[in-house]
Amino acid sequence: MNPELGTWNSESAMSFTIHGIGVSGGIAIGHAHRVSHAKLEVTRYVVPQSRVPEESARFDAAIRRVRGELEELRANVPATAPAEFAGFINLHLMILDDSTLSVAPRRIIETECCNAEWALKAQMDALLAQFDEIEDGYLRERKRDVIQVVERVMKVLSGQPGYTPPPPMLDAEHDLILVARDLSPADVVQFKQHDFASFITDLGGTTSHTAVVARSLAIPSIVALHTARQLIRENEMLIVDGSEGVVIVDPDEPVLSEYQLRQRQFEIGRQKLKRLRDRRAVTLDGVQIDLHANIELPADVAEARENGATGIGLFRSEFLFLNRTDLPDEDEQFEAYRKVAVEMDGMPVTIRTYDLGADKPGDEPQRTITNPALGLRAIRLCLTEPQRFVTQLRAMLRASHHGSINILIPMLATAAEVDQTLALIRLAKHSLDEAGIPYDRDVRVGGMIEVPAAALALGMFIRKLDFLSIGTNDLIQYTLAIDRTDDTVAHLYDPLHPAVLSLLAHVIMTADKARVPVALCGEMAGDVSLTRLLLAFGLRQYSMHTAHLLDVKQVILKSSLSKLRPLARKMLRTSDPEKLHALLERLNA
């Protein structure tokens, strides 16, 4: 991504901006600290046959060294660190110990008489090629964990020490902004012991571990900047606007003063929003709205409650299945679901059955998938693996005895999928009955509306399910035939496209008429510019990342449905993009 050049500042340095993806809002102002990592570009050279055992031993020693580094990190996780940090380190240890990386490269060294660096890189490339076939964006991001583990081994092989933040050169650490190609969770565990202002990376995405860590630390952060580390010099003055995804390098005095003012205003605004935590989300004309949180980890519940969530609208259970050589058994899943249910203390918890995007390694030989977004994923995959699916359903049902749990089925498209799912739920209930294990016999089962076919044929789902949840991320992707993970077409991803608005309004209004509860759990739920439009369509339950809960609540508290509905009806009758945006501005005025 090319930087936008600006003006020369008083020190004769060029001021410019770089754009990326903001993953944690707010504004940070400070000096750059460049974080170095090993590069994965390596040269192959031939190792004489007599030296192969020595080369293999060098590789094994590097693996042991990195394992020791990670185990030391795990033992020294600060008590104040978010709970998921230890899980991230465990994940990296699991990747390191997997034979794919710890054993297979040694075989390459021995059979091809090559250097350890080349063997490790070759094995990593083969593994990453498998990740590229995965359709789910969240799962694709996990390949970064493999790269981060390999980088640590490469650093040892090349004689580089593991990275430790140096003593700050400035008077205060909170003036430092970390600039990196990428940051692993293990790195950030060390950073947690410091008081850095922000971090920005060339790589990463909204669902990467870097983004998760950024939100956990609640500091402004931007990923996918592409050229930041190349262009930014050590100790250079930076402004990081995490809300807009913009980095300003060497700002001049007027720009610096403006952002210092914005920074103070942002902090004052966040403090004021906290006062809304315990207020009910009610419109000016008395309509009650439920604001729920999306979570990926049981540890996320604390933040959800801190921000006033009245339920968990989407617990992405596939997190329990990620990047492991084994599968979580029923008891492990049960404990995770039970923990969330208990901590929500009677408030509703909606758990989505695992929404994995491709076959797991080892299940069968890897297949070349031309269009994985349309392939074997979510409920389609679940129904091809009934034993694994019933195990998860049993765990969910058992957890329902300890709180208010709902079961949510992703990516439904046909009535047959609903019928088969309900049959497997009955089977899971019967097995629990036979074992005398208690569960909520009235547990509700809902379906995600994220395929246009499901939205257009809504009647067959309304008759069979207890509630619906609209997944706008995939619904927009499938409606507009746009891969939202592809940078070359991402600009065409448009929530305000007339077809998208028509589908959303149809689903919400049809469900309301049938008295079937409907929620919305995609990114649109947390977009305050769309809150009033969704209200006018009839949406009464939003589910979003916890960081957006109070912002959305503030908009609801200032909204009157009687004034919104006429403008929303006009938007549904409009196909001109400019007029749609103009009407949206009037709606939000």
C-alpha distance (Angstrom), angle and dihedral (degrees) to the residues before:
residue distance angle dihedral
M1 . . .
N2 3.79 . .
P3 3.80 118.1 .
E4 3.78 119.0 -121.9
L5 3.81 109.8 -121.1
G6 3.79 119.1 -133.6
T7 3.79 134.9 172.6
W8 3.79 134.5 -44.4
N9 3.80 114.5 -100.2
S10 3.76 127.5 -145.0
E11 3.80 92.3 -85.1
S12 3.82 91.0 55.3
A13 3.80 93.5 -113.1
M14 3.76 119.4 137.3
S15 3.80 113.8 -108.8
F16 3.81 115.0 -146.4
T17 3.78 141.8 154.2
I18 3.80 132.2 -125.9
H19 3.80 123.6 -159.8
G20 3.79 127.1 -145.8
I21 3.80 140.5 140.2
G22 3.79 115.7 -58.6
V23 3.80 108.7 -140.6
S24 3.80 99.6 170.0
G25 3.79 122.2 31.4
G26 3.77 132.2 -130.0
I27 3.79 136.4 67.4
A28 3.80 127.3 -81.2
I29 3.79 125.3 -172.3
G30 3.78 120.4 -168.7
H31 3.78 149.1 97.9
A32 3.78 126.3 -58.0
H33 3.77 121.6 -107.5
R34 3.80 110.8 -171.7
V35 3.80 114.9 -142.9
S36 3.80 114.8 -149.1
H37 3.77 123.4 -145.6
A38 3.76 132.9 176.0
K39 3.77 115.6 -90.4
L40 3.77 118.3 -127.0
E41 3.79 96.1 -142.9
V42 3.82 103.0 110.5
T43 3.80 135.7 171.4
R44 3.77 123.0 -128.1
Y45 3.77 119.4 -131.9
V46 3.81 132.7 172.5
V47 3.80 117.8 -105.8
P48 3.83 114.7 -151.3
Q49 3.79 112.1 -112.7
S50 3.80 90.8 -115.5
R51 3.82 90.6 57.4
V52 3.82 97.6 46.8
P53 3.84 94.5 94.3
E54 3.80 88.7 52.3
E55 3.83 90.9 49.7
S56 3.81 90.7 49.7
A57 3.80 89.7 50.0
R58 3.82 89.9 51.1
F59 3.79 89.3 54.1
D60 3.83 92.8 48.0
A61 3.80 90.6 49.3
A62 3.82 90.8 53.2
I63 3.80 90.9 51.6
R64 3.82 90.2 50.8
R65 3.81 91.4 47.8
V66 3.81 93.5 52.3
R67 3.80 91.4 45.1
G68 3.79 88.3 54.8
E69 3.83 91.5 49.3
L70 3.80 92.2 51.6
E71 3.80 93.7 45.1
E72 3.81 89.6 50.9
L73 3.80 89.7 50.1
R74 3.80 90.8 50.2
A75 3.80 91.3 50.3
N76 3.81 91.3 51.8
V77 3.81 101.8 44.9
P78 3.82 104.5 142.0
A79 3.79 116.2 -112.6
T80 3.80 88.0 -124.3
A81 3.82 94.0 55.8
P82 3.83 118.2 110.1
A83 3.80 111.3 -94.0
E84 3.79 93.8 -115.2
F85 3.83 93.0 65.1
A86 3.80 92.8 78.9
G87 3.81 88.2 48.2
F88 3.79 91.0 53.5
I89 3.82 91.4 52.1
N90 3.81 90.4 47.6
L91 3.80 87.9 52.1
H92 3.81 91.5 53.7
L93 3.81 90.9 47.7
M94 3.80 89.1 51.2
I95 3.82 91.4 50.9
L96 3.82 90.8 47.6
D97 3.81 93.1 50.4
D98 3.79 94.4 47.0
S99 3.80 111.0 109.3
T100 3.82 89.6 -127.2
L101 3.80 89.2 74.5
S102 3.80 105.0 17.2
V103 3.83 100.2 45.4
A104 3.82 110.9 16.6
P105 3.85 94.9 63.7
R106 3.82 89.5 55.8
R107 3.83 89.1 56.3
I108 3.82 89.0 51.7
I109 3.81 90.1 51.1
E110 3.80 90.9 51.0
T111 3.81 98.5 43.5
E112 3.82 98.6 39.1
C113 3.84 98.7 32.1
C114 3.80 90.9 -132.0
N115 3.80 136.0 141.8
A116 3.81 120.3 -82.9
E117 3.82 94.3 -117.3
W118 3.80 92.0 57.0
A119 3.81 93.3 45.9
L120 3.81 92.0 50.7
K121 3.81 92.6 46.8
A122 3.82 92.1 48.5
Q123 3.79 91.7 51.2
M124 3.81 91.8 46.7
D125 3.82 91.8 51.3
A126 3.80 90.8 52.7
L127 3.79 90.5 50.3
L128 3.81 93.9 47.4
A129 3.82 90.5 51.4
Q130 3.80 87.3 62.7
F131 3.82 90.8 51.1
D132 3.80 90.3 53.2
E133 3.81 89.4 63.7
I134 3.80 91.7 59.2
E135 3.79 111.7 104.9
D136 3.80 99.6 -158.3
G137 3.82 112.1 91.0
Y138 3.79 93.4 -147.7
L139 3.80 92.0 54.0
R140 3.79 93.1 45.0
E141 3.80 88.4 57.0
R142 3.81 88.9 60.9
K143 3.80 90.4 74.4
R144 3.80 85.3 75.9
D145 3.81 87.5 68.5
V146 3.80 89.9 57.0
I147 3.81 90.4 50.1
Q148 3.80 92.0 48.2
V149 3.81 91.8 52.4
V150 3.81 91.6 47.9
E151 3.82 89.8 48.8
R152 3.80 89.7 57.4
V153 3.80 91.8 51.8
M154 3.82 90.7 46.0
K155 3.80 90.5 53.7
V156 3.79 90.7 54.9
L157 3.81 92.7 46.1
S158 3.81 89.8 51.6
G159 3.79 92.6 47.0
Q160 3.82 96.1 -109.0
P161 3.81 118.2 140.3
G162 3.78 121.3 -124.8
Y163 3.80 112.0 -88.6
T164 3.78 117.7 -94.3
P165 3.81 121.0 174.3
P166 3.80 108.6 -106.9
P167 3.79 123.6 -130.4
P168 3.79 108.0 -77.9
M169 3.79 116.6 -96.2
L170 3.79 91.3 -152.8
D171 3.77 130.1 69.0
A172 3.79 92.6 -101.8
E173 3.80 133.3 27.5
H174 3.77 91.5 -142.2
D175 3.80 87.3 72.9
L176 3.83 91.1 64.6
I177 3.80 123.7 99.8
L178 3.80 114.2 -168.2
V179 3.81 114.9 -134.4
A180 3.80 114.1 -165.4
R181 3.76 143.2 157.9
D182 3.79 85.3 -127.7
L183 3.80 137.3 -27.0
S184 3.77 124.8 -139.0
P185 3.81 121.1 -146.5
A186 3.81 87.8 -114.0
D187 3.81 89.4 59.0
V188 3.77 91.6 49.0
V189 3.81 91.6 51.6
Q190 3.80 85.5 64.6
F191 3.80 91.1 45.0
K192 3.81 89.0 54.1
Q193 3.80 87.6 71.8
H194 3.81 88.1 61.2
D195 3.78 131.7 61.4
F196 3.78 102.2 -123.1
A197 3.79 119.6 169.5
S198 3.81 98.9 -139.4
F199 3.76 146.1 -31.5
I200 3.78 131.2 -134.8
T201 3.81 128.1 -170.7
D202 3.79 138.1 -167.8
L203 3.81 91.7 -138.0
G204 3.79 136.0 42.6
G205 3.78 139.0 73.5
T206 3.77 140.4 -129.8
T207 3.81 91.6 -82.5
S208 3.81 97.8 41.4
H209 3.79 121.8 116.5
T210 3.81 86.9 -112.3
A211 3.80 89.2 61.3
V212 3.81 92.4 45.9
V213 3.80 90.5 51.1
A214 3.82 91.5 47.0
R215 3.78 91.7 55.0
S216 3.80 90.6 45.8
L217 3.81 91.2 53.2
A218 3.82 90.9 44.8
I219 3.82 93.0 -139.8
P220 3.83 125.7 132.2
S221 3.79 108.5 -91.9
I222 3.80 138.2 170.9
V223 3.82 129.6 -167.2
A224 3.82 134.9 -175.1
L225 3.82 93.9 44.7
H226 3.84 89.7 140.9
T227 3.83 97.5 -165.3
A228 3.81 105.1 33.6
R229 3.79 97.8 107.1
Q230 3.78 91.0 45.6
L231 3.81 94.5 51.2
I232 3.81 103.9 34.3
R233 3.80 120.0 81.4
E234 3.81 127.5 -148.3
N235 3.82 113.7 -82.9
E236 3.83 92.8 8.4
M237 3.79 115.7 150.4
L238 3.83 112.2 -105.3
I239 3.78 138.1 -176.2
V240 3.82 114.2 -157.0
D241 3.79 116.0 -164.0
G242 3.80 102.4 -171.1
S243 3.79 92.6 -179.8
E244 3.81 93.9 58.5
G245 3.82 98.0 29.7
V246 3.82 92.7 -121.8
V247 3.82 131.5 137.5
I248 3.82 117.5 -165.2
V249 3.79 113.6 -159.8
D250 3.83 120.0 -153.2
P251 3.82 95.5 -8.2
D252 3.80 117.6 -158.6
E253 3.80 120.1 -120.1
P254 3.83 98.4 -92.1
V255 3.84 92.1 50.1
L256 3.80 91.4 45.0
S257 3.81 91.6 50.7
E258 3.79 91.3 48.1
Y259 3.80 92.9 52.5
Q260 3.80 92.8 44.7
L261 3.80 86.8 57.1
R262 3.83 91.0 46.5
Q263 3.80 89.7 49.3
R264 3.81 92.0 54.3
Q265 3.80 91.2 45.7
F266 3.80 91.6 49.4
E267 3.80 92.5 52.1
I268 3.80 92.1 46.7
G269 3.81 88.8 49.7
R270 3.82 92.9 51.1
Q271 3.80 90.8 50.5
K272 3.80 91.5 50.4
L273 3.80 91.5 48.8
K274 3.80 90.5 57.2
R275 3.80 87.6 67.2
L276 3.82 87.6 68.0
R277 3.80 93.3 59.1
D278 3.80 96.3 102.5
R279 3.81 98.0 31.9
R280 3.79 117.8 107.6
A281 3.80 114.4 -114.5
V282 3.81 99.9 -116.1
T283 3.80 128.1 153.7
L284 3.80 121.4 -126.3
D285 3.81 88.9 -99.4
G286 3.82 92.9 53.1
V287 3.83 103.8 -98.8
Q288 3.82 112.9 149.4
I289 3.83 116.2 -134.8
D290 3.81 125.6 -165.5
L291 3.79 115.4 -138.1
H292 3.81 112.4 -163.7
A293 3.80 132.1 177.1
N294 3.80 132.7 -122.0
I295 3.80 112.5 -136.2
E296 3.79 137.2 -179.9
L297 3.81 99.7 -174.2
P298 3.81 133.9 38.8
A299 3.81 86.6 -123.0
D300 3.82 89.2 65.1
V301 3.81 90.5 72.5
A302 3.80 93.3 81.2
E303 3.81 92.1 58.3
A304 3.80 91.2 44.4
R305 3.80 91.6 55.3
E306 3.80 91.9 43.0
N307 3.81 88.3 58.3
G308 3.78 93.9 48.5
A309 3.82 101.5 -103.0
T310 3.80 111.6 172.1
G311 3.79 92.7 -156.9
I312 3.79 145.8 -15.3
G313 3.78 107.5 -91.6
L314 3.80 96.6 -178.6
F315 3.80 127.8 19.8
R316 3.81 105.1 -177.7
S317 3.79 98.1 -144.0
E318 3.82 94.1 -176.0
F319 3.81 88.1 81.6
L320 3.81 86.8 79.7
F321 3.82 90.2 58.8
L322 3.80 99.4 48.3
N323 3.79 126.9 118.1
R324 3.76 101.0 -12.3
T325 3.76 133.3 120.6
D326 3.80 92.7 -137.5
L327 3.78 132.9 45.4
P328 3.79 124.3 -111.1
D329 3.78 107.6 -104.6
E330 3.78 124.4 -133.3
D331 3.80 95.0 -92.7
E332 3.81 93.6 51.2
Q333 3.79 91.2 50.9
F334 3.80 92.1 44.1
E335 3.81 91.8 54.0
A336 3.81 91.9 51.1
Y337 3.81 93.4 48.9
R338 3.80 93.1 42.1
K339 3.80 91.8 51.6
V340 3.80 92.2 55.3
A341 3.81 92.7 45.1
V342 3.81 92.7 50.6
E343 3.80 94.6 45.6
M344 3.82 91.4 50.3
D345 3.80 86.3 58.3
G346 3.80 100.2 -144.9
M347 3.81 97.3 -31.9
P348 3.82 114.6 125.6
V349 3.80 119.5 -85.8
T350 3.81 117.2 -166.4
I351 3.81 112.4 -161.4
R352 3.78 117.8 -165.2
T353 3.79 114.8 -145.6
Y354 3.78 110.8 -116.4
D355 3.79 112.1 -62.8
L356 3.78 100.1 -161.7
G357 3.75 119.4 165.9
A358 3.78 107.9 -146.3
D359 3.81 143.4 7.3
K360 3.80 113.9 -63.5
P361 3.82 116.5 -109.6
G362 3.77 108.7 -93.0
D363 3.79 96.2 24.6
E364 3.79 91.1 96.7
P365 3.81 138.0 -28.8
Q366 3.79 112.5 -60.8
R367 3.78 113.4 -95.2
T368 3.77 128.6 -149.2
I369 3.80 105.8 -118.2
T370 3.79 115.8 -162.0
N371 3.80 94.8 -165.3
P372 3.81 109.6 14.0
A373 3.82 94.3 176.4
L374 3.79 86.8 69.9
G375 3.78 96.2 41.4
L376 3.79 140.3 87.7
R377 3.80 104.1 -37.0
A378 3.81 143.7 125.9
I379 3.83 113.5 -3.7
R380 3.82 91.0 1.0
L381 3.80 89.4 60.8
C382 3.81 92.6 42.5
L383 3.79 92.2 55.1
T384 3.80 92.2 51.3
E385 3.83 88.9 55.4
P386 3.82 103.1 44.5
Q387 3.81 95.3 163.9
R388 3.80 92.8 55.2
F389 3.81 90.4 42.6
V390 3.82 93.8 51.1
T391 3.80 89.2 50.2
Q392 3.80 89.5 58.3
L393 3.80 92.8 43.7
R394 3.81 90.8 52.2
A395 3.81 90.3 51.3
M396 3.81 91.2 50.5
L397 3.80 92.6 47.4
R398 3.80 92.0 49.0
A399 3.82 89.9 50.9
S400 3.82 90.3 51.1
H401 3.82 87.5 72.2
H402 3.82 87.7 67.6
G403 3.79 100.7 48.4
S404 3.79 147.5 -16.6
I405 3.81 103.5 -55.5
N406 3.81 128.1 173.7
I407 3.81 124.7 -169.5
L408 3.81 117.3 -135.0
I409 3.83 123.4 -163.5
P410 3.84 116.4 -152.5
M411 3.80 130.6 -140.7
L412 3.78 99.4 6.5
A413 3.80 114.9 178.8
T414 3.82 107.0 157.2
A415 3.79 139.0 41.9
A416 3.82 88.8 -124.4
E417 3.80 90.3 63.3
V418 3.79 90.3 54.1
D419 3.81 92.5 47.1
Q420 3.81 92.9 49.3
T421 3.81 91.6 47.3
L422 3.80 93.2 49.9
A423 3.81 89.7 48.2
L424 3.82 90.6 54.0
I425 3.81 90.4 48.2
R426 3.81 88.9 53.4
L427 3.81 88.4 49.4
A428 3.82 90.7 51.2
K429 3.81 90.8 49.0
H430 3.81 91.6 49.3
S431 3.81 91.6 51.8
L432 3.81 90.4 50.9
D433 3.80 90.7 48.3
E434 3.79 90.6 53.0
A435 3.80 90.4 51.1
G436 3.81 92.5 46.0
I437 3.82 92.4 -120.9
P438 3.83 114.2 152.7
Y439 3.80 123.8 -127.0
D440 3.79 139.2 154.7
R441 3.81 104.3 -80.9
D442 3.79 90.2 -162.8
V443 3.79 95.9 53.2
R444 3.80 108.7 151.4
V445 3.79 122.2 -122.8
G446 3.80 120.9 -155.4
G447 3.77 138.9 175.9
M448 3.77 134.4 -134.0
I449 3.78 116.4 -123.1
E450 3.80 102.5 -149.6
V451 3.80 102.3 123.9
P452 3.84 117.3 77.0
A453 3.82 90.1 -132.8
A454 3.81 89.6 60.2
A455 3.80 91.8 49.1
L456 3.80 92.9 49.4
A457 3.83 94.9 44.5
L458 3.78 94.9 40.8
G459 3.80 95.4 142.4
M460 3.80 95.0 74.6
F461 3.82 90.6 55.1
I462 3.80 96.1 43.7
R463 3.81 90.2 55.7
K464 3.80 93.7 52.0
L465 3.82 106.1 34.0
D466 3.81 136.0 64.4
F467 3.82 97.2 -139.7
L468 3.80 143.2 -4.6
S469 3.79 133.8 -134.1
I470 3.80 121.9 -163.3
G471 3.81 115.0 -139.1
T472 3.78 100.8 -160.1
N473 3.81 95.9 -178.9
D474 3.79 93.5 67.8
L475 3.80 95.4 28.5
I476 3.81 90.4 60.6
Q477 3.80 92.0 42.0
Y478 3.79 93.7 52.9
T479 3.81 95.1 39.7
L480 3.80 93.9 52.5
A481 3.84 96.6 33.6
I482 3.81 90.3 -124.9
D483 3.79 126.1 140.6
R484 3.80 100.7 -137.4
T485 3.82 90.5 -159.3
D486 3.82 92.3 58.3
D487 3.82 110.5 92.4
T488 3.80 92.0 -157.2
V489 3.82 93.4 65.0
A490 3.81 101.4 23.0
H491 3.81 90.8 104.2
L492 3.82 88.6 65.3
Y493 3.81 91.5 60.3
D494 3.82 98.8 108.4
P495 3.83 124.9 173.4
L496 3.81 88.3 -172.1
H497 3.80 95.1 58.7
P498 3.83 106.9 128.8
A499 3.82 91.6 -123.7
V500 3.80 91.0 53.9
L501 3.81 93.5 48.1
S502 3.79 90.7 47.6
L503 3.82 92.3 52.5
L504 3.81 92.8 46.6
A505 3.77 93.9 49.2
H506 3.81 91.0 46.0
V507 3.80 93.6 52.2
I508 3.81 95.4 45.4
M509 3.80 95.7 44.6
T510 3.82 95.3 42.6
A511 3.81 92.2 49.7
D512 3.80 91.3 47.0
K513 3.79 91.6 50.8
A514 3.82 89.7 51.9
R515 3.85 90.4 46.4
V516 3.80 91.5 -120.3
P517 3.83 113.0 141.2
V518 3.79 114.2 -117.5
A519 3.81 128.3 -167.9
L520 3.80 133.2 -177.1
C521 3.81 118.0 -137.6
G522 3.80 104.8 167.4
E523 3.81 127.2 101.9
M524 3.80 90.6 -83.0
A525 3.80 89.3 70.9
G526 3.79 91.9 67.1
D527 3.82 96.2 41.6
V528 3.83 104.9 103.1
S529 3.81 91.2 -161.4
L530 3.83 88.0 66.0
T531 3.83 99.5 38.6
R532 3.81 95.1 94.7
L533 3.80 93.7 43.8
L534 3.81 90.6 54.7
L535 3.81 89.9 45.9
A536 3.80 89.9 53.9
F537 3.82 90.4 50.1
G538 3.82 87.5 57.7
L539 3.84 102.2 -100.3
R540 3.80 111.2 156.8
Q541 3.82 102.0 170.5
Y542 3.80 124.5 54.6
S543 3.80 124.7 -178.2
M544 3.81 120.1 -167.8
H545 3.78 146.6 143.1
T546 3.79 108.5 -60.3
A547 3.81 92.6 -116.7
H548 3.82 90.1 70.0
L549 3.82 99.8 45.8
L550 3.80 99.1 93.4
D551 3.82 93.8 41.9
V552 3.81 90.7 54.3
K553 3.81 91.6 44.5
Q554 3.80 90.4 54.3
V555 3.81 91.1 54.6
I556 3.81 91.8 48.4
L557 3.79 92.5 51.0
K558 3.82 89.5 56.2
S559 3.82 96.4 45.2
S560 3.79 131.4 100.2
L561 3.80 115.8 -161.1
S562 3.79 93.7 -155.8
K563 3.81 89.3 62.7
L564 3.78 95.8 42.1
R565 3.80 102.0 51.6
P566 3.85 98.4 68.3
L567 3.80 91.7 52.4
A568 3.81 91.8 46.3
R569 3.81 90.4 52.6
K570 3.81 89.1 52.2
M571 3.80 90.0 51.8
L572 3.80 90.9 53.4
R573 3.81 89.4 53.9
T574 3.81 93.1 48.5
S575 3.79 126.3 87.8
D576 3.81 99.3 170.8
P577 3.85 109.9 102.5
E578 3.81 94.7 -147.1
K579 3.80 92.1 51.0
L580 3.80 90.7 47.5
H581 3.79 91.9 54.6
A582 3.81 91.3 45.3
L583 3.80 90.9 52.1
L584 3.80 90.6 47.6
E585 3.80 89.5 53.9
R586 3.81 89.8 52.2
L587 3.80 89.5 48.5
N588 3.80 90.4 54.6
A589 3.81 96.8 40.9
